[in-house]
Amino acid sequence: MKIGNNGADKAVNGAGTATRTDAAVNATNTGKTGKLEGGPEASAKVTLSGAANGLSTAGVEGSFDSAKVDRIKKAIDDGTYKVNPDAIADKLIANAKELLSRQ
């Protein structure tokens, strides 16, 4: 279920309705760039903002609390892990409110 999706994934004024050629699909799948057979050369240049660059490199290290993971794994294996449904519900509601406030 998507929260706060007001049709943002739909095409606007026909945008996104074009079909891709086999050459474009093959170039995408093989990672080749440049001039496609019978097609124009790439002309779009994409640059990311500093914030986007920060997000793309966030968590690259993959660091986590391995001791906590081991404790939770052991509790699950032992059958002693307790789920707190109130905490889960509170966090789901907080996330939904945050997503809705961004619009």
N, CA, C and O of each residue as an XYZ file, in Angstrom:
412
protein
N       0.839     -1.170      0.000
C       0.000      0.000      0.000
C       0.882      1.230      0.000
O       1.813      1.332      0.799
N       0.598      2.158     -0.885
C       1.343      3.397     -0.936
C       0.567      4.462     -0.177
O      -0.637      4.629     -0.373
N       1.264      5.174      0.682
C       0.649      6.235      1.449
C       0.952      7.555      0.772
O       2.109      7.851      0.471
N      -0.072      8.347      0.533
C       0.127      9.670     -0.021
C       0.442      9.688     -1.498
O       0.998     10.675     -1.981
N       0.115      8.646     -2.240
C       0.356      8.618     -3.666
C      -0.860      9.217     -4.354
O      -1.904      8.574     -4.461
N      -0.721     10.430     -4.810
C      -1.824     11.106     -5.485
C      -1.672     11.026     -6.993
O      -1.832     12.027     -7.691
N      -1.369      9.853     -7.492
C      -1.236      9.679     -8.921
C       0.095     10.171     -9.464
O       0.220     10.409    -10.665
N       1.087     10.328     -8.603
C       2.384     10.847     -9.029
C       3.087      9.908     -9.997
O       3.983     10.324    -10.731
N       2.682      8.642    -10.000
C       3.333      7.687    -10.882
C       2.664      7.611    -12.249
O       3.106      6.840    -13.101
N       1.610      8.391    -12.482
C       0.914      8.385    -13.758
C       1.561      9.389    -14.700
O       2.166     10.367    -14.260
N       1.431      9.143    -15.980
C       1.987     10.050    -16.966
C       1.194     11.350    -16.968
O      -0.024     11.352    -16.789
N       1.904     12.453    -17.173
C       1.270     13.762    -17.224
C       1.338     14.275    -18.652
O       2.415     14.319    -19.246
N       0.196     14.662    -19.209
C       0.127     15.196    -20.574
C       0.826     14.289    -21.585
O       1.502     14.775    -22.491
N       0.670     13.007    -21.436
C       1.246     12.071    -22.388
C       2.696     11.734    -22.139
O       3.263     10.915    -22.862
N       3.328     12.345    -21.125
C       4.731     12.059    -20.848
C       4.869     10.617    -20.382
O       4.012     10.107    -19.660
N       5.914      9.983    -20.781
C       6.170      8.624    -20.343
C       5.399      7.573    -21.111
O       5.403      6.403    -20.731
N       4.734      7.973    -22.194
C       3.949      6.999    -22.933
C       4.680      6.476    -24.160
O       4.161      5.610    -24.864
N       5.877      6.988    -24.426
C       6.627      6.551    -25.593
C       7.123      5.130    -25.394
O       7.415      4.712    -24.274
N       7.214      4.397    -26.485
C       7.733      3.038    -26.406
C       9.208      3.055    -26.726
O       9.688      3.927    -27.450
N       9.931      2.082    -26.179
C      11.372      1.992    -26.389
C      11.656      1.008    -27.504
O      10.971     -0.005    -27.646
N      12.665      1.311    -28.289
C      13.058      0.407    -29.354
C      13.893     -0.729    -28.784
O      14.407     -0.635    -27.669
N      14.022     -1.784    -29.541
C      14.859     -2.901    -29.109
C      16.297     -2.450    -28.896
O      16.963     -2.924    -27.976
N      16.783     -1.537    -29.735
C      18.160     -1.050    -29.595
C      18.330     -0.313    -28.275
O      19.357     -0.457    -27.612
N      17.328      0.479    -27.886
C      17.410      1.215    -26.623
C      17.388      0.260    -25.448
O      18.129      0.442    -24.481
N      16.547     -0.754    -25.523
C      16.475     -1.744    -24.444
C      17.786     -2.502    -24.352
O      18.294     -2.718    -23.252
N      18.343     -2.909    -25.481
C      19.609     -3.637    -25.469
C      20.733     -2.766    -24.922
O      21.581     -3.251    -24.173
N      20.750     -1.496    -25.285
C      21.786     -0.599    -24.776
C      21.657     -0.440    -23.271
O      22.657     -0.386    -22.556
N      20.428     -0.366    -22.797
C      20.203     -0.243    -21.357
C      20.637     -1.512    -20.643
O      21.290     -1.442    -19.601
N      20.292     -2.649    -21.177
C      20.611     -3.915    -20.533
C      22.096     -4.237    -20.566
O      22.606     -4.890    -19.656
N      22.798     -3.788    -21.605
C      24.220     -4.118    -21.712
C      25.105     -3.039    -21.130
O      26.309     -3.244    -20.981
N      24.534     -1.890    -20.796
C      25.318     -0.813    -20.226
C      26.067      0.013    -21.260
O      26.861      0.879    -20.893
N      25.829     -0.238    -22.555
C      26.492      0.528    -23.601
C      25.858      1.904    -23.681
O      24.650      2.054    -23.499
N      26.671      2.897    -23.952
C      26.156      4.251    -24.097
C      26.605      4.815    -25.429
O      27.368      4.189    -26.165
N      26.123      6.001    -25.725
C      26.524      6.643    -26.970
C      25.456      6.478    -28.017
O      24.271      6.386    -27.695
N      25.862      6.440    -29.259
C      24.934      6.388    -30.374
C      24.365      4.983    -30.518
O      25.103      4.004    -30.621
N      23.043      4.905    -30.522
C      22.374      3.639    -30.764
C      22.243      3.439    -32.262
O      22.280      4.400    -33.031
N      22.092      2.210    -32.668
C      21.946      1.936    -34.086
C      20.722      2.672    -34.618
O      19.599      2.448    -34.166
N      20.957      3.547    -35.580
C      19.858      4.248    -36.210
C      19.214      5.312    -35.338
O      18.182      5.867    -35.715
N      19.795      5.612    -34.178
C      19.195      6.597    -33.286
C      20.121      7.779    -33.053
O      21.289      7.749    -33.440
N      19.603      8.806    -32.426
C      20.420      9.987    -32.175
C      21.430      9.741    -31.062
O      21.279      8.824    -30.255
N      22.464     10.579    -31.036
C      23.442     10.492    -29.962
C      22.835     11.028    -28.678
O      21.926     11.858    -28.710
N      23.335     10.555    -27.555
C      22.841     11.026    -26.263
C      23.156     12.504    -26.123
O      24.276     12.929    -26.406
N      22.176     13.293    -25.687
C      22.399     14.725    -25.572
C      22.088     15.260    -24.179
O      22.373     16.423    -23.894
N      21.524     14.455    -23.325
C      21.159     14.918    -21.989
C      22.322     14.719    -21.032
O      22.964     13.668    -21.016
N      22.581     15.751    -20.231
C      23.609     15.654    -19.212
C      22.909     15.741    -17.862
O      22.137     16.670    -17.622
N      23.166     14.804    -17.003
C      22.516     14.758    -15.702
C      23.551     15.030    -14.626
O      24.607     14.398    -14.595
N      23.243     15.974    -13.742
C      24.104     16.241    -12.600
C      23.262     16.156    -11.338
O      22.092     16.538    -11.333
N      23.857     15.660    -10.287
C      23.158     15.500     -9.025
C      23.540     16.624     -8.081
O      24.673     17.105     -8.094
N      22.583     17.039     -7.263
C      22.864     18.065     -6.259
C      23.713     17.452     -5.155
O      23.891     16.236     -5.088
N      24.231     18.315     -4.292
C      25.013     17.841     -3.156
C      24.198     16.940     -2.251
O      24.707     15.946     -1.731
N      22.919     17.290     -2.060
C      22.044     16.466     -1.222
C      21.841     15.081     -1.833
O      21.854     14.072     -1.128
N      21.653     15.046     -3.149
C      21.467     13.757     -3.821
C      22.729     12.921     -3.748
O      22.665     11.709     -3.542
N      23.878     13.562     -3.916
C      25.148     12.834     -3.788
C      25.310     12.280     -2.387
O      25.791     11.161     -2.209
N      24.911     13.057     -1.393
C      24.994     12.586     -0.010
C      24.109     11.383      0.238
O      24.491     10.458      0.955
N      22.924     11.397     -0.357
C      22.015     10.260     -0.195
C      22.531      9.029     -0.930
O      22.378      7.906     -0.451
N      23.137      9.238     -2.083
C      23.603      8.085     -2.853
C      24.793      7.401     -2.194
O      25.038      6.219     -2.437
N      25.537      8.130     -1.361
C      26.679      7.521     -0.689
C      26.381      7.194      0.766
O      27.234      6.648      1.466
N      25.179      7.521      1.227
C      24.827      7.233      2.620
C      24.732      5.729      2.831
O      24.117      5.022      2.032
N      25.323      5.256      3.873
C      25.242      3.842      4.212
C      26.087      2.945      3.334
O      25.881      1.731      3.329
N      27.022      3.494      2.598
C      27.857      2.687      1.712
C      28.697      1.705      2.521
O      28.974      0.591      2.078
N      29.095      2.137      3.709
C      29.948      1.294      4.537
C      29.221      0.034      4.990
O      29.856     -0.996      5.218
N      27.906      0.101      5.124
C      27.142     -1.050      5.552
C      27.337     -1.372      7.019
O      27.213     -2.527      7.425
N      27.645     -0.356      7.821
C      27.884     -0.594      9.237
C      26.569     -0.841      9.964
O      25.545     -0.237      9.643
N      26.610     -1.732     10.942
C      25.463     -2.036     11.768
C      25.959     -2.597     13.089
O      27.130     -2.947     13.235
N      25.053     -2.675     14.040
C      25.394     -3.173     15.366
C      25.269     -4.701     15.349
O      24.182     -5.242     15.554
N      26.372     -5.379     15.106
C      26.327     -6.841     14.986
C      25.952     -7.507     16.305
O      25.340     -8.574     16.300
N      26.306     -6.901     17.429
C      25.933     -7.478     18.726
C      24.415     -7.456     18.901
O      23.830     -8.408     19.418
N      23.783     -6.364     18.466
C      22.321     -6.269     18.556
C      21.662     -7.299     17.640
O      20.678     -7.938     18.013
N      22.211     -7.449     16.446
C      21.680     -8.442     15.507
C      21.782     -9.836     16.110
O      20.847    -10.630     16.009
N      22.913    -10.132     16.736
C      23.101    -11.446     17.355
C      22.115    -11.663     18.508
O      21.566    -12.755     18.657
N      21.887    -10.614     19.332
C      20.926    -10.733     20.436
C      19.515    -11.004     19.916
O      18.804    -11.857     20.447
N      19.116    -10.273     18.876
C      17.770    -10.456     18.327
C      17.648    -11.829     17.685
O      16.628    -12.499     17.841
N      18.684    -12.252     16.961
C      18.662    -13.578     16.327
C      18.534    -14.673     17.382
O      17.768    -15.620     17.210
N      19.281    -14.541     18.464
C      19.224    -15.533     19.542
C      17.837    -15.557     20.183
O      17.300    -16.628     20.466
N      17.256    -14.370     20.412
C      15.920    -14.306     21.012
C      14.883    -14.942     20.096
O      13.976    -15.627     20.569
N      15.007    -14.723     18.791
C      14.071    -15.352     17.847
C      14.245    -16.857     17.864
O      13.262    -17.596     17.902
N      15.506    -17.325     17.835
C      15.776    -18.766     17.855
C      15.262    -19.419     19.139
O      14.759    -20.542     19.115
N      15.397    -18.693     20.276
C      14.944    -19.225     21.560
C      13.436    -19.115     21.753
O      12.871    -19.729     22.658
N      12.785    -18.323     20.892
C      11.352    -18.112     21.035
C      10.998    -17.096     22.106
O       9.859    -17.054     22.572
N      11.965    -16.276     22.498
C      11.726    -15.290     23.550
C      11.603    -13.868     23.012
O      11.432    -12.933     23.793
N      11.686    -13.685     21.696
C      11.599    -12.346     21.121
C      10.164    -11.858     21.232
O       9.229    -12.541     20.814
N      10.002    -10.668     21.799
C       8.674    -10.073     21.978
C       8.491     -8.926     20.987
O       9.337     -8.038     20.882
N       7.385     -8.961     20.271
C       7.030     -7.893     19.349
C       6.166     -6.899     20.107
O       5.213     -7.287     20.782
N       6.499     -5.604     19.997
C       5.722     -4.564     20.648
C       4.827     -3.905     19.599
O       5.268     -3.002     18.888
N       3.570     -4.353     19.499
C       2.689     -3.823     18.453
C       2.394     -2.332     18.624
O       2.167     -1.641     17.632
N       2.392     -1.824     19.852
C       2.149     -0.395     20.064
C       3.278      0.441     19.475
O       3.027      1.468     18.845
N       4.518      0.008     19.676
C       5.665      0.736     19.126
C       5.643      0.704     17.597
O       5.939      1.707     16.948
N       5.294     -0.442     17.029
C       5.219     -0.573     15.575
C       4.136      0.352     15.020
O       4.359      1.053     14.033
N       2.968      0.351     15.653
C       1.868      1.201     15.203
C       2.247      2.681     15.306
O       1.967      3.460     14.395
N       2.878      3.064     16.408
C       3.279      4.459     16.586
C       4.263      4.903     15.501
O       4.157      6.011     14.974
N       5.215      4.036     15.176
C       6.205      4.384     14.158
C       5.587      4.422     12.762
O       5.964      5.261     11.944
N       4.642      3.525     12.482
C       3.947      3.551     11.191
C       3.155      4.841     11.036
O       3.170      5.455      9.968
N       2.469      5.253     12.084
C       1.687      6.491     12.035
C       2.615      7.696     11.878
O       2.319      8.606     11.103
N       3.723      7.710     12.601
C       4.674      8.818     12.492
C       5.246      8.898     11.076
O       5.393      9.993     10.532
N       5.570      7.755     10.476
C       6.091      7.739      9.106
C       5.037      8.228      8.122
O       5.356      8.979      7.200
N       3.794      7.817      8.302
C       2.718      8.254      7.414
C       2.522      9.762      7.525
O       2.363     10.443      6.512
N       2.533     10.289      8.749
C       2.384     11.736      8.941
C       3.525     12.492      8.273
O       3.306     13.532      7.652
N       4.745     11.968      8.401
C       5.901     12.621      7.787
C       5.769     12.641      6.270
O       6.021     13.663      5.633
N       5.374     11.510      5.694
C       5.214     11.441      4.242
C       4.121     12.389      3.763
O       4.282     13.055      2.740
N       3.023     12.452      4.487
C       1.924     13.326      4.085
C       2.267     14.799      4.256
O       1.760     15.640      3.513
N       3.109     15.120      5.211
C       3.468     16.520      5.425
C       4.424     17.042      4.370
O       4.563     18.256      4.220
N       5.084     16.166      3.640
C       6.021     16.566      2.594
C       5.302     17.076      1.349
O       5.910     17.754      0.520
N       4.037     16.763      1.209
C       3.306     17.121     -0.013
C       2.897     18.541     -0.034
O       2.275     18.990     -0.996
